[in-house]
Amino acid sequence: MREVFLNQNIVKKEISPIIKEKKEATADFDVIQKMNKFFYFFGAVTKDSKFGRNEEDADGKERPFFLRNRRARLLKELKKFPESKKFENGEIVQSRGREEVIENARKLDNITEQYLNQHEISIDLPNYGIQKSRIIELNGEGGENQIPIFLIPGCSEDVECMGNLMTEAALHGRRIISAGYPESYMGETTQEFAEGVEKDPGFGPHTEYFKAILKSVFEKNQNIELWGASTGAPIVSSILKDKEFQNKTKNAVLIFPASSVDQNVSNIKMGAAKEFKFLLKKFKRFASATWGDNDLGIKSKEKRELHDKINEALVLRDSKKDTAWKEAKVMEGGNIIVLSGGNDEITKSYKAENEFKDGNEQIKTFTIPDAYHNSMKTEPEKVMNAISKLEKGNS
């Protein structure tokens, strides 16, 4: 597969070759997978399966759990229609409605192949040393001619946690790139970075990290869209205080943004407990959620301590209102979309909707009434449909 990163000539020594090891092919250290047999029994996922069998990689790579959930949903759709008919001349005619499902499966397989071609990006930050994380680019059909999206995930997350939303964007024909946090399970960070995060009153070290990735991956004058999910949203706002990024960002999307209201960390944890209740109600979508697991993903005690130290500091930041969005700007004619979930009791960003609108003339707000915080992972089509509609309405 071709190398897809735009600015490869600048970062060729900093982006690894495609990661081929079967067990390391995806950042999929996922608590949910412990319930594999249970989900499979109830039809929420397809069987364990490999993808990309060929002579070079005979066993293929394991499909992430969320893609197995998508395949299960497509299989359920397929079963609604009669089997295809095969005539004596060998011609196969698909039954009505079946062709569309098969075409969607073909598109999903194309995106899966791209998704499994993961790289590792290494960034040397002046004050913090070398930071590493996984990076993925998906190019949906039609994406070549569209402005690329860069998506910053939620708190301390691997890129895997945004896989479902990335896949949905690609199915909409978009081109989307995302990278995980350096303290994530598949990343590497330093003591200096962890101490910097603890001392910084905002999201400074992570803002520096993602700025450096953006400079490494994109051409200097390349127009982009910046999306941030949860903790990624105030980081996007901080990036967009910088004129260099204001002048190249066509639109920005803040998805269920953290740091929207002042609250206690205990309130965030209570909101997370309510989210779990929602996930149990949407049982078959529960299999689409991706949460890392210390026991599976982090074997080193030092690495675990750094992850926990940074994560705790970020959660504390998430509990305090951040107003970087007031100074955030995108290109003239562009918009900053703030998307909230009406049932999101983790960030409660819907409570700040009027404040967002009144505080920045480029901000447009929208609340999905029945969306929870985890809807970006478990119901990505709902989130992507809202973003697409809002962007079309603003164009």
Long-range contacts (C-beta under 8 A, 24 or more apart in sequence): 1-113, 1-114, 1-117, 4-114, 4-137, 4-139, 5-119, 5-135, 5-137, 5-177, 5-217, 6-148, 6-217, 6-218, 6-219, 6-222, 7-216, 7-217, 7-218, 7-219, 10-216, 11-121, 11-216, 11-217, 14-121, 14-122, 14-123, 14-216, 15-119, 15-120, 15-121, 15-122, 15-135, 15-216, 16-119, 16-120, 16-121, 16-122, 17-119, 18-117, 18-118, 18-119, 19-118, 19-119, 19-120, 19-134, 20-57, 20-61, 22-59, 22-60, 22-61, 22-62, 23-62, 25-61, 25-62, 25-116, 25-118, 26-61, 26-62, 26-64, 26-115, 26-116, 26-118, 26-160, 27-118, 27-134, 27-158, 27-159, 27-160, 27-180, 27-184, 27-185, 27-186, 27-292, 27-297, 28-62, 28-64, 28-65, 28-160, 28-290, 29-158, 29-185, 29-186, 29-292, 29-293, 29-296, 29-297, 30-64, 30-65, 30-160, 30-290, 30-291, 30-292, 30-293, 30-296, 31-291, 31-292, 31-293, 31-296, 32-65, 32-286, 32-287, 32-289, 32-290, 32-291, 33-65, 35-287, 36-65, 39-69, 39-286, 39-287, 42-283, 42-284, 43-72, 43-76, 43-284, 44-69, 44-72, 44-283, 44-284, 44-286, 44-287, 45-69, 45-71, 45-72, 45-287, 46-71, 46-72, 46-75, 51-109, 51-112, 51-113, 51-116, 52-113, 52-116, 61-116, 63-112, 63-116, 64-115, 64-160, 64-163, 64-290, 65-287, 65-288, 65-290, 66-163, 66-164, 66-167, 66-287, 66-288, 66-289, 66-290, 66-377, 67-108, 67-112, 67-115, 67-163, 67-167, 68-287, 69-284, 69-285, 69-287, 69-288, 70-108, 70-164, 70-167, 70-288, 71-105, 71-108, 72-284, 72-287, 73-284, 74-101, 74-104, 74-105, 74-108, 77-101, 78-102, 78-105, 104-171, 107-140, 107-141, 107-171, 108-167, 108-171, 110-141, 111-138, 111-140, 111-167, 111-170, 111-171, 114-138, 114-139, 114-170, 115-163, 115-166, 115-167, 118-159, 121-179, 121-213, 121-216, 121-217, 123-182, 123-209, 123-212, 123-213, 123-216, 125-193, 125-205, 125-208, 125-209, 125-212, 127-192, 127-196, 128-190, 128-192, 128-193, 128-196, 128-205, 128-208, 129-190, 129-192, 129-193, 130-188, 130-190, 131-182, 131-187, 131-188, 131-189, 131-190, 131-193, 131-209, 132-182, 132-187, 132-188, 132-189, 133-158, 133-159, 133-179, 133-180, 133-181, 133-182, 133-184, 133-186, 133-187, 133-188, 134-158, 134-159, 134-160, 134-179, 134-180, 134-184, 134-186, 134-187, 135-159, 135-177, 135-178, 135-179, 135-180, 135-213, 135-217, 136-163, 136-166, 136-177, 136-178, 136-179, 137-175, 137-176, 137-177, 138-166, 138-167, 138-169, 138-170, 138-175, 138-176, 138-177, 139-170, 139-175, 140-169, 140-170, 140-171, 140-172, 140-173, 140-174, 140-175, 140-176, 141-173, 142-173, 142-174, 143-170, 143-173, 143-174, 143-175, 143-176, 144-175, 146-173, 146-174, 146-175, 147-223, 147-224, 147-225, 147-250, 147-251, 148-175, 148-176, 148-177, 148-218, 148-222, 148-224, 148-225, 149-174, 149-175, 149-176, 149-177, 149-224, 149-225, 149-226, 149-227, 150-176, 150-177, 150-178, 150-214, 150-217, 150-218, 150-224, 150-225, 150-226, 150-227, 151-176, 151-177, 151-178, 151-227, 151-228, 151-229, 151-232, 152-178, 152-179, 152-210, 152-226, 152-227, 152-228, 152-229, 152-232, 152-233, 152-235, 152-236, 153-178, 153-180, 153-181, 153-229, 153-230, 153-231, 153-232, 154-229, 154-230, 154-231, 154-232, 154-258, 155-181, 155-230, 155-231, 155-258, 155-311, 155-314, 155-315, 155-318, 156-181, 156-183, 156-184, 156-231, 156-307, 156-310, 156-311, 156-314, 157-181, 157-184, 157-292, 158-184, 158-185, 158-186, 158-187, 158-292, 159-184, 159-186, 160-186, 160-290, 160-292, 161-290, 161-291, 161-292, 161-377, 162-229, 162-376, 162-377, 163-290, 164-288, 164-290, 164-376, 164-377, 164-378, 164-380, 165-229, 165-255, 165-376, 165-377, 165-380, 165-383, 165-384, 167-380, 168-380, 168-381, 168-383, 168-384, 169-384, 172-384, 172-388, 177-217, 179-210, 179-213, 181-206, 181-209, 181-310, 182-209, 183-306, 183-307, 183-310, 183-311, 184-292, 184-307, 185-292, 185-293, 185-294, 185-296, 185-297, 185-298, 185-307, 186-297, 188-303, 189-306, 189-307, 189-310, 190-306, 191-306, 193-306, 193-310, 194-306, 194-309, 194-310, 194-313, 197-309, 197-310, 197-313, 197-314, 198-309, 198-310, 198-313, 202-234, 202-238, 202-317, 202-322, 202-324, 203-231, 203-234, 203-235, 203-238, 203-314, 203-317, 203-322, 203-324, 204-238, 206-235, 206-314, 207-235, 207-238, 207-239, 210-235, 210-239, 211-239, 211-242, 211-245, 214-239, 214-245, 218-248, 221-248, 222-248, 223-248, 223-249, 223-250, 223-331, 224-248, 224-249, 224-250, 225-249, 225-250, 225-251, 225-252, 225-253, 226-251, 226-252, 226-253, 226-330, 227-252, 227-253, 227-254, 227-255, 228-252, 228-253, 228-254, 228-255, 228-257, 229-255, 229-256, 229-376, 230-255, 230-256, 230-257, 230-258, 230-318, 230-346, 230-347, 230-373, 230-376, 231-258, 231-259, 231-314, 231-317, 231-318, 233-257, 233-258, 233-259, 234-258, 234-259, 234-317, 234-322, 234-324, 234-325, 236-328, 237-322, 237-324, 237-325, 237-327, 237-328, 238-324, 238-328, 240-324, 240-327, 240-328, 240-329, 240-330, 240-336, 241-324, 241-327, 241-328, 241-329, 246-328, 246-329, 246-330, 246-331, 247-331, 248-331, 249-330, 249-331, 249-334, 250-330, 250-331, 250-334, 251-330, 251-334, 251-335, 251-336, 251-337, 251-391, 251-394, 252-328, 252-330, 252-334, 252-335, 252-336, 252-337, 253-336, 253-337, 253-339, 253-387, 254-325, 254-336, 254-337, 254-338, 254-339, 255-339, 255-376, 255-383, 255-387, 256-339, 256-340, 256-341, 256-344, 256-346, 256-347, 256-349, 256-371, 256-373, 256-375, 256-376, 257-325, 257-338, 257-340, 257-347, 257-349, 258-317, 258-318, 258-346, 258-347, 258-349, 259-317, 259-318, 259-319, 259-320, 259-321, 259-322, 259-347, 260-321, 260-340, 260-347, 260-348, 260-349, 260-351, 260-352, 260-356, 261-321, 261-347, 261-348, 261-349, 261-351, 261-352, 262-319, 262-320, 262-321, 263-319, 263-348, 264-319, 265-315, 265-316, 265-319, 267-319, 268-315, 268-318, 268-319, 268-346, 270-345, 271-344, 271-345, 271-346, 271-347, 271-348, 271-373, 272-346, 274-345, 275-345, 275-346, 275-372, 275-373, 275-374, 278-343, 278-372, 278-374, 279-374, 279-378, 282-378, 282-379, 285-378, 285-379, 286-378, 288-377, 288-378, 288-380, 289-374, 289-377, 289-378, 290-377, 318-347, 321-352, 323-359, 325-356, 325-359, 325-360, 325-363, 326-359, 326-360, 328-360, 328-362, 329-362, 330-362, 334-362, 335-362, 335-363, 335-364, 335-391, 335-394, 336-360, 336-362, 336-363, 336-364, 337-363, 337-364, 337-365, 337-366, 337-387, 337-390, 337-391, 337-394, 338-363, 338-364, 338-365, 338-366, 339-365, 339-366, 339-367, 339-368, 339-383, 339-386, 339-387, 339-390, 340-365, 340-366, 340-367, 340-368, 340-371, 341-367, 341-368, 341-371, 341-372, 341-373, 341-375, 342-367, 342-368, 342-369, 342-370, 342-371, 343-369, 343-370, 343-371, 343-372, 344-371, 344-372, 344-373, 345-372, 345-373, 346-373, 347-373, 364-390, 364-394, 366-390
